[in-house]
Structure formats: structure tokens, C-alpha cells
Amino acid sequence: MQITSVEAFQVDWGRGKSAWVRIRADSGEYGLGEASPMAGGNASLEIIASVFARGLVGADPLEHRVLQRQAVP
């Protein structure tokens, strides 16, 4: 199984916004996580899209230790 995409997006809850990330695998499975609740997570969205996504695409989502090393350049 490999990660095929990393999508960072913002959700507007009406009383505030938060940043989320969706990671999809070639098996069709996906995972969701909140990236940052602070100030709508704008900084988190940019960091995920410009830095983390490159290191995660192609990695095995079940190899947690490997993902930690690959995500941060």
C-alpha cells in the first residue's frame, strides 16, 4: 500500500475555521486528521501542501517511523 495524495483543506464551522488533512492510499483507503485549530490553520495548510506532501506521497502509510522521517526534510 502506498500514499497517493495528501490534501490539506479548511473547514468553516460557522463560528470558526480549522485546518484538516486527508491522506489517500492506492488501496482506496484514506485517513483524516485535524492539522491545526489555531487561526483557521492557515500556516498548517501551507506547510502541509508545500513541504510534507512531497515526502509522504509514495510512502507506506502503515510505516509510522518511516513517515516521521520522510515528512520532515
C-alpha positions in Angstrom: 0.0 0.0 0.0 1.3 3.5 -0.9 0.1 7.0 -0.2 -1.2 8.6 -3.4 -2.2 12.0 -2.3 -2.1 14.4 0.6 -4.8 17.1 0.6 -4.9 20.0 3.0 -8.1 21.9 3.3 -10.0 24.3 5.6 -13.5 23.7 7.1 -15.6 26.6 8.1 -17.8 25.6 11.1 -19.7 28.9 11.1 -18.1 30.1 14.3 -14.6 29.4 13.3 -12.3 27.5 10.9 -10.0 24.6 11.2 -7.4 23.0 9.0 -7.6 19.3 8.1 -5.6 16.9 6.1 -6.8 13.9 4.1 -4.3 11.2 3.1 -5.4 8.7 0.4 -3.8 5.3 -0.4 -3.7 3.4 -3.6 -5.9 0.7 -1.9 -8.8 3.2 -1.7 -8.5 3.8 2.0 -8.0 7.3 3.4 -7.4 8.9 6.7 -8.5 12.3 8.1 -6.8 14.4 10.8 -7.1 17.9 12.1 -3.9 19.8 11.3 -4.4 22.9 13.5 -7.3 24.6 15.2 -5.5 27.9 15.7 -6.4 30.8 13.5 -8.0 28.6 10.9 -4.8 26.7 10.5 -3.6 28.8 7.5 0.1 28.2 8.3 -0.6 24.4 8.7 -2.3 24.3 5.3 0.7 25.9 3.6 3.3 23.7 5.3 1.4 20.5 4.5 0.9 21.5 0.8 4.4 22.7 0.2 6.6 20.5 2.4 5.0 17.4 3.9 3.1 16.2 0.9 6.3 15.7 -1.2 7.8 13.4 1.5 4.7 11.4 2.1 3.4 10.5 -1.4 4.7 7.1 -2.4 5.4 6.1 1.3 3.7 3.2 3.1 1.0 4.7 5.4 1.5 1.8 7.9 5.2 2.5 8.4 4.8 5.2 11.1 8.5 5.6 11.9 9.4 5.9 8.2 6.7 8.5 7.7 8.0 10.7 10.5 11.5 10.8 8.9 10.2 11.3 5.4 7.7 14.1 6.2 10.3 16.5 7.5 13.1 17.4 5.1 
